[in-house]
Amino acid sequence: MTEKKPQNLEIDNLDKEILSILMADATIPYTEIAKKLVISGGTVHVRMKKMQDMGIIEGSQLNVNAQKIGYDICAFLGIYLQKGSKYNEAVERLKEVKEIVELHYCTGAYSMFAKIVCKDTNHLRRVLNDDIQAAPGIQRTETFISLEESIKRQIQIA
């Protein structure tokens, strides 16, 4: 896959306004954005294409409430690697664990930090024992169960 080279690395206030509207509601049609901003639908389309080409917009997602479909446990894992050279191998294995929804290489006490969602504590235990802790290069993990998600949002565009 070839990476697209942006021609213009700057975004202006109009681009930011378009992004802000879509970040609040990604289902809003370009024509509605155009009406709100008093511009043409074509302008919105051109601006969106430009921001996609620049890599600012990387697709779109459907946000599903995991609890409403039976995934009642959200946990964060601090993952210790046996050695840093095992990072790539561990990541490749962890990509196969569908319950991992985020994985970060980080500084501090842990080598990696992961967010996982599971149906219940038995499911969490199985994922930890059979999938995550069994991955090559992982020495041990520390688990933090989330009791409530208090804030979830996109970055605010200034």
Steps between C-alpha positions, in 0.01 A plus 500: 500500500651830395464795730340809347712812510309807616534802275394748767573424864284786623135482591299817543204598715251362248668159510489511880131592499422210265696262722328625816155444351586149382668409829175588678292296253677299230167414334418857402484541119743734327200705380399568861855602588498732200173661616636553852818660370336684207722336239437254216481123545780474245724710723438262791577202276825657371610595852425150631698341215792732570501407870481129413795538265691681775434213739302718743187292442564127510158360414194492722369268768174385644510532879333205669412497869678179602291457815176501302620200300618301800859615560475616861870512592741768385853453629838661451816291502850605579715256303861424587720355225785259568716735294437789264612299199187284542266796434425434132444129557267570793303759303447261210357239738288755690346624172327161487325555838166650396423621853792746484352825370808719558868425545768760569879478523581726792751640743492439872464178694334305218626422152147507360158604619182338364127556525289186477129426511357169618157355571565422866781419745525139379547624145761750625688222683504281187625784281772589750619143558456343158566789263686793651731346760575211263621738227871476420716754680244594765641461848194601704202734512316716750124536458287800588123455465308814406196562718364785287600695190455859608631678191531382139554755228700604198769763524352850495614693195615851582 
